[in-house]
Amino acid sequence: MQQTVTTLSKYPLVQAPMAGVTTPEFVAACSEAGALGSIGAGYLSAEDTRQFIQGVKQLTSRPFQVNLFVPEETAASEDQIEKATHALQPIANQLGLSDSKPAFSSSEFEGQIDVIIEENVPVCSFTFGLPSQEIIDRLKQHQIYLIGTATTLNEAMLVEQAGLDAVVIQGSEAGGHRGSFGEELELIPLNQLLNEALETIQIPIIAAGGIATKEHVDRLLKLGVTAVQIGTVLLATNESGANQHYKEALLQAEKQSTVLTKVFSGKLARGIKNSFIEQMENLPIAPYPYQNDLTKPLRSAAAKQGKSEYLSLWAGENVHLCKAGSVKEIIEALADIKTFS
């Protein structure tokens, strides 16, 4: 019998992958606490993905998933890069960074697929699109449970038609990058999107976006979703790999403090509004992933200097409900232990 999300974890909770802030310690802690831990491998090389997987295995024997970014065919002209670099220069100056030639990354998606198979990872999820049918078939041959990400009903239908086993329905409230891959970007609140999806989609649905309390979890499970995905609410935990200044910003955030922006990566994402976003408003930016590579040195310097006003503070709409504590404490507060144990 093939595994499912609910048989892989104690509670119907999935830790959001959150590429860039997940660490082996954090992922293992989430799995140990009863959720399905998730490695955010979107920015990793194939070898780094392997090292990460092995690091998690050393800390837990419980199942976890690896999330990958599906590569996109995006081009950027020299003019776009030059204008985007020039627009970022004032912030680079404020951080004391000298002019340097940007280092552009490349995807090792195919190599990551090989690693996931070789390391016997039980679950693989995808963001920003769908892998080829050849890759889907290959992963299924190894009994790997496959999860897609959708921000519209049409995207969810494409995930189902491609033969994946489950779909994350990401509402507009979600923190971090939109998982969109359709032609038109739409911002649909989770409740509205779920009402459409639950009537149409036959594969298991995982709800995501603004889920921060036990009441949120209970209401969504009663609607009929298989599980809920939680991200922002775990970011300020002891085990989270988020920078300490990032954690402080999360814990100090008030209602309606998040905005949607492309300035950090070239792709729409929700985070806490700060000086970086304000200074870059209406200025030229490069398309994803070029903008992400251009801002990476700035974000790295800001983290080292403790300047959260220049960090990408990804967070969902309910960031004001974030609390400090251990992963175990947060997950058990979200789960009705009597019901799910």
VEXDREN-2710 file (C-alpha; in Angstrom, 1 decimal):
% VEXDREN-2710
k/r/px/py/pz
1/MET/0.0/0.0/0.0
2/GLN/1.4/3.4/-1.0
3/GLN/2.1/5.9/1.8
4/THR/0.0/9.0/2.1
5/VAL/0.5/12.3/3.9
6/THR/-1.7/11.2/6.8
7/THR/0.2/7.8/7.2
8/LEU/3.6/9.5/7.0
9/SER/3.1/11.8/10.0
10/LYS/1.4/11.7/13.4
11/TYR/-0.7/14.7/12.7
12/PRO/-2.3/16.0/9.5
13/LEU/0.3/18.8/9.4
14/VAL/3.0/19.5/6.8
15/GLN/5.9/21.8/7.5
16/ALA/6.1/24.3/4.6
17/PRO/9.5/23.8/2.8
18/MET/10.6/27.4/3.0
19/ALA/13.8/27.2/1.0
20/GLY/16.7/29.2/2.5
21/VAL/15.6/28.9/6.2
22/THR/15.1/25.1/6.6
23/THR/18.0/23.3/8.2
24/PRO/18.4/19.5/9.0
25/GLU/17.8/20.3/12.7
26/PHE/14.6/22.1/11.9
27/VAL/13.2/19.5/9.4
28/ALA/14.0/16.7/11.8
29/ALA/12.4/18.5/14.7
30/CYS/9.2/19.0/12.7
31/SER/9.0/15.3/11.8
32/GLU/9.8/14.2/15.4
33/ALA/7.1/16.5/16.7
34/GLY/4.5/14.8/14.5
35/ALA/4.3/16.9/11.3
36/LEU/5.7/15.9/7.9
37/GLY/9.1/17.7/7.8
38/SER/10.1/19.3/4.6
39/ILE/13.5/20.2/3.1
40/GLY/13.3/23.4/1.0
41/ALA/15.8/22.3/-1.6
42/GLY/14.9/24.9/-4.3
43/TYR/18.2/26.8/-4.2
44/LEU/20.4/23.8/-3.5
45/SER/22.8/21.9/-5.7
46/ALA/22.3/18.2/-6.2
47/GLU/25.2/17.4/-3.8
48/ASP/24.0/19.9/-1.2
49/THR/20.6/18.3/-1.5
50/ARG/22.2/14.9/-0.8
51/GLN/24.1/16.3/2.2
52/PHE/20.9/17.9/3.6
53/ILE/18.9/14.6/3.3
54/GLN/21.7/12.6/5.0
55/GLY/21.8/15.3/7.7
56/VAL/18.1/14.9/8.4
57/LYS/18.4/11.1/8.4
58/GLN/21.1/11.3/11.1
59/LEU/18.6/13.2/13.3
60/THR/15.4/11.3/12.8
61/SER/14.1/8.0/11.4
62/ARG/10.7/9.6/10.7
63/PRO/9.6/10.4/7.1
64/PHE/10.2/13.8/5.5
65/GLN/9.8/15.3/2.1
66/VAL/12.0/17.2/-0.3
67/ASN/10.6/20.2/-2.2
68/LEU/12.1/21.2/-5.5
69/PHE/11.6/24.3/-7.7
70/VAL/10.7/23.3/-11.3
71/PRO/13.1/25.2/-13.6
72/GLU/11.6/28.0/-15.7
73/GLU/12.7/29.1/-19.1
74/THR/13.5/32.7/-18.3
75/ALA/15.9/35.0/-20.1
76/ALA/17.2/38.4/-19.1
77/SER/18.9/40.9/-21.4
78/GLU/22.1/42.7/-20.5
79/ASP/20.1/45.9/-20.3
80/GLN/17.7/44.4/-17.8
81/ILE/20.6/43.2/-15.6
82/GLU/22.4/46.5/-15.8
83/LYS/19.3/48.5/-14.9
84/ALA/18.4/46.2/-12.0
85/THR/22.0/46.3/-10.7
86/HIS/22.0/50.1/-10.9
87/ALA/18.7/50.2/-9.0
88/LEU/20.2/48.1/-6.2
89/GLN/23.4/50.2/-5.9
90/PRO/22.1/52.6/-3.2
91/ILE/21.2/49.7/-0.9
92/ALA/24.6/48.1/-1.7
93/ASN/26.3/51.4/-0.7
94/GLN/24.3/51.5/2.5
95/LEU/25.6/48.0/3.4
96/GLY/29.2/49.0/2.5
97/LEU/29.4/46.6/-0.5
98/SER/31.7/47.4/-3.4
99/ASP/30.9/46.8/-7.0
100/SER/31.2/43.2/-8.0
101/LYS/30.2/41.1/-10.9
102/PRO/27.0/39.1/-10.1
103/ALA/27.2/35.4/-9.8
104/PHE/24.2/33.8/-11.5
105/SER/23.0/30.4/-10.4
106/SER/21.9/27.4/-12.4
107/SER/19.4/24.7/-11.6
108/GLU/20.5/21.2/-10.9
109/PHE/16.9/19.9/-11.0
110/GLU/17.7/16.6/-12.8
111/GLY/20.5/15.8/-10.5
112/GLN/18.3/16.5/-7.5
113/ILE/15.7/14.0/-8.8
114/ASP/18.5/11.4/-9.0
115/VAL/19.5/12.1/-5.4
116/ILE/15.9/11.8/-4.1
117/ILE/15.6/8.4/-5.8
118/GLU/19.1/7.3/-4.6
119/GLU/18.4/8.4/-1.0
120/ASN/15.0/6.7/-0.9
121/VAL/13.1/9.9/0.1
122/PRO/9.4/8.9/0.5
123/VAL/7.9/12.2/-0.6
124/CYS/8.8/14.8/-3.3
125/SER/6.9/18.0/-3.8
126/PHE/7.2/20.7/-6.5
127/THR/6.7/24.4/-6.7
128/PHE/6.6/26.8/-9.7
129/GLY/5.3/24.2/-12.1
130/LEU/5.1/20.5/-12.9
131/PRO/8.0/18.2/-13.9
132/SER/8.0/16.3/-17.1
133/GLN/5.9/13.1/-17.4
134/GLU/9.1/11.2/-17.7
135/ILE/10.3/12.4/-14.3
136/ILE/6.9/11.8/-12.8
137/ASP/6.8/8.2/-14.1
138/ARG/10.4/7.7/-12.9
139/LEU/9.6/8.9/-9.3
140/LYS/6.4/6.8/-9.2
141/GLN/8.4/3.7/-10.2
142/HIS/10.3/4.2/-7.0
143/GLN/7.0/4.5/-5.0
144/ILE/7.7/8.2/-4.2
145/TYR/4.6/10.2/-3.1
146/LEU/4.3/13.3/-5.3
147/ILE/2.8/16.6/-4.3
148/GLY/2.2/19.6/-6.5
149/THR/1.5/23.3/-5.6
150/ALA/-1.4/25.3/-7.0
151/THR/-2.6/28.8/-6.5
152/THR/-5.7/28.5/-8.8
153/LEU/-8.3/25.9/-9.6
154/ASN/-6.8/25.5/-13.1
155/GLU/-3.4/24.8/-11.7
156/ALA/-4.8/22.3/-9.2
157/MET/-6.5/20.5/-12.1
158/LEU/-3.2/20.4/-14.0
159/VAL/-1.5/18.9/-11.0
160/GLU/-4.2/16.2/-10.8
161/GLN/-4.1/15.5/-14.6
162/ALA/-0.4/15.1/-14.4
163/GLY/-0.9/12.1/-12.1
164/LEU/0.5/13.6/-8.9
165/ASP/-0.8/12.1/-5.6
166/ALA/-1.8/15.3/-3.8
167/VAL/-1.9/19.0/-4.2
168/VAL/-1.1/22.0/-1.9
169/ILE/-3.7/24.6/-2.4
170/GLN/-1.9/27.9/-1.6
171/GLY/-4.2/30.8/-0.7
172/SER/-3.2/34.4/-1.2
173/GLU/-2.5/34.7/2.5
174/ALA/0.6/32.5/2.3
175/GLY/4.0/33.9/3.1
176/GLY/7.0/33.6/0.8
177/HIS/6.8/33.0/-3.0
178/ARG/3.6/32.3/-4.8
179/GLY/3.7/28.8/-6.2
180/SER/1.9/30.0/-9.4
181/PHE/2.8/28.5/-12.8
182/GLY/-0.3/29.4/-14.8
183/GLU/-0.3/32.0/-17.5
184/GLU/-2.1/34.6/-15.4
185/LEU/-1.2/35.4/-11.8
186/GLU/-4.2/35.4/-9.6
187/LEU/-4.5/36.2/-5.8
188/ILE/-7.3/34.0/-4.4
189/PRO/-8.0/33.8/-0.7
190/LEU/-7.6/30.2/0.7
191/ASN/-11.3/29.8/1.7
192/GLN/-12.5/30.8/-1.8
193/LEU/-9.9/28.6/-3.5
194/LEU/-10.8/25.6/-1.3
195/ASN/-14.5/25.9/-2.0
196/GLU/-13.7/25.5/-5.7
197/ALA/-11.1/22.8/-5.3
198/LEU/-13.0/20.6/-2.9
199/GLU/-15.9/20.3/-5.4
200/THR/-13.6/19.5/-8.3
201/ILE/-10.3/17.9/-7.3
202/GLN/-10.3/14.2/-6.4
203/ILE/-6.8/13.8/-5.1
204/PRO/-6.0/14.7/-1.5
205/ILE/-5.8/18.5/-0.8
206/ILE/-3.3/20.1/1.6
207/ALA/-4.4/23.7/2.6
208/ALA/-1.8/26.4/2.9
209/GLY/-1.9/30.1/3.6
210/GLY/-2.3/32.0/6.9
211/ILE/-2.8/29.0/9.1
212/ALA/-1.5/29.9/12.5
213/THR/-3.9/28.6/15.2
214/LYS/-5.6/25.4/16.3
215/GLU/-8.9/26.9/15.3
216/HIS/-7.6/27.5/11.7
217/VAL/-6.4/23.9/11.6
218/ASP/-9.7/22.4/12.9
219/ARG/-11.9/24.5/10.6
220/LEU/-9.9/23.4/7.5
221/LEU/-9.9/19.8/8.4
222/LYS/-13.7/19.9/8.9
223/LEU/-14.0/21.4/5.4
224/GLY/-12.5/18.2/4.1
225/VAL/-8.8/18.8/3.4
226/THR/-6.5/16.0/4.0
227/ALA/-3.9/18.1/5.8
228/VAL/-2.7/21.6/6.4
229/GLN/0.7/23.2/5.6
230/ILE/2.2/25.5/8.2
231/GLY/5.1/27.8/7.6
232/THR/5.3/31.3/9.2
233/VAL/4.1/30.1/12.5
234/LEU/7.2/27.8/12.8
235/LEU/9.7/30.5/11.6
236/ALA/10.4/32.0/15.1
237/THR/10.9/28.6/16.8
238/ASN/14.2/27.7/18.5
239/GLU/15.1/25.2/15.8
240/SER/14.2/27.4/12.8
241/GLY/17.1/28.3/10.6
242/ALA/15.9/31.9/10.2
243/ASN/18.3/34.6/11.1
244/GLN/17.8/35.9/14.7
245/HIS/17.0/39.4/13.4
246/TYR/14.4/37.8/11.1
247/LYS/12.9/36.0/14.1
248/GLU/12.7/39.3/16.0
249/ALA/10.9/41.0/13.1
250/LEU/8.4/38.1/13.0
251/LEU/7.7/38.3/16.8
252/GLN/7.3/42.1/16.6
253/ALA/5.1/42.2/13.5
254/GLU/1.6/43.6/13.8
255/LYS/-1.6/43.0/11.8
256/GLN/-1.5/43.9/8.1
257/SER/2.3/44.3/8.1
258/THR/2.9/42.1/5.0
259/VAL/2.9/43.0/1.3
260/LEU/3.4/41.2/-2.0
261/THR/6.6/42.2/-3.7
262/LYS/8.9/41.1/-6.5
263/VAL/11.9/43.2/-5.5
264/PHE/13.9/40.5/-3.8
265/SER/13.7/37.7/-6.4
266/GLY/11.8/38.9/-9.4
267/LYS/8.9/36.6/-8.4
268/LEU/5.9/37.6/-6.4
269/ALA/6.2/36.8/-2.7
270/ARG/4.7/37.9/0.6
271/GLY/6.8/39.4/3.4
272/ILE/7.0/42.0/6.1
273/LYS/7.3/45.5/4.5
274/ASN/10.7/47.1/5.2
275/SER/13.1/49.6/3.9
276/PHE/14.4/47.4/1.0
277/ILE/10.9/47.0/-0.4
278/GLU/10.1/50.7/0.1
279/GLN/13.4/51.9/-1.6
280/MET/12.9/49.5/-4.5
281/GLU/9.3/50.5/-5.2
282/ASN/8.8/51.2/-8.9
283/LEU/12.5/50.7/-9.7
284/PRO/13.7/48.3/-12.5
285/ILE/14.1/44.7/-11.4
286/ALA/15.4/41.7/-13.3
287/PRO/13.2/38.6/-13.9
288/TYR/13.4/35.6/-11.6
289/PRO/15.9/34.0/-10.8
290/TYR/18.3/36.8/-11.9
291/GLN/16.9/39.3/-9.4
292/ASN/17.3/36.7/-6.7
293/ASP/21.0/36.3/-7.6
294/LEU/21.5/40.1/-7.7
295/THR/20.0/40.6/-4.3
296/LYS/21.7/37.6/-2.6
297/PRO/24.9/39.4/-1.6
298/LEU/22.9/42.3/-0.2
299/ARG/20.7/40.0/1.8
300/SER/23.7/38.1/3.1
301/ALA/25.5/41.3/4.1
302/ALA/22.3/42.5/5.8
303/ALA/22.1/39.3/7.8
304/LYS/25.7/39.6/9.0
305/GLN/25.2/43.2/9.9
306/GLY/22.0/42.6/11.7
307/LYS/20.0/44.9/9.5
308/SER/16.6/43.3/9.1
309/GLU/15.4/46.3/7.1
310/TYR/17.3/44.9/4.1
311/LEU/16.3/41.2/4.6
312/SER/13.6/39.3/2.8
313/LEU/11.3/38.8/5.7
314/TRP/9.0/36.3/4.1
315/ALA/5.8/35.8/6.2
316/GLY/2.1/35.1/5.8
317/GLU/-0.8/37.5/6.6
318/ASN/-1.1/36.1/10.1
319/VAL/2.5/36.8/11.1
320/HIS/1.3/38.7/14.1
321/LEU/0.2/35.4/15.6
322/CYS/3.8/34.1/15.6
323/LYS/5.2/32.9/18.9
324/ALA/8.6/31.8/20.2
325/GLY/9.2/28.3/21.6
326/SER/10.2/24.9/20.4
327/VAL/8.9/23.3/17.2
328/LYS/7.3/20.6/19.4
329/GLU/5.4/23.2/21.5
330/ILE/4.1/25.0/18.4
331/ILE/3.0/21.8/16.6
332/GLU/1.3/20.4/19.6
333/ALA/-0.5/23.7/20.2
334/LEU/-1.9/23.4/16.6
335/ALA/-2.9/19.8/16.9
336/ASP/-5.6/18.3/19.0
337/ILE/-3.4/15.6/20.5
338/LYS/-6.5/13.6/21.8
339/THR/-7.9/13.5/18.3
340/PHE/-4.8/12.7/16.4
341/SER/-2.8/10.5/18.7
END
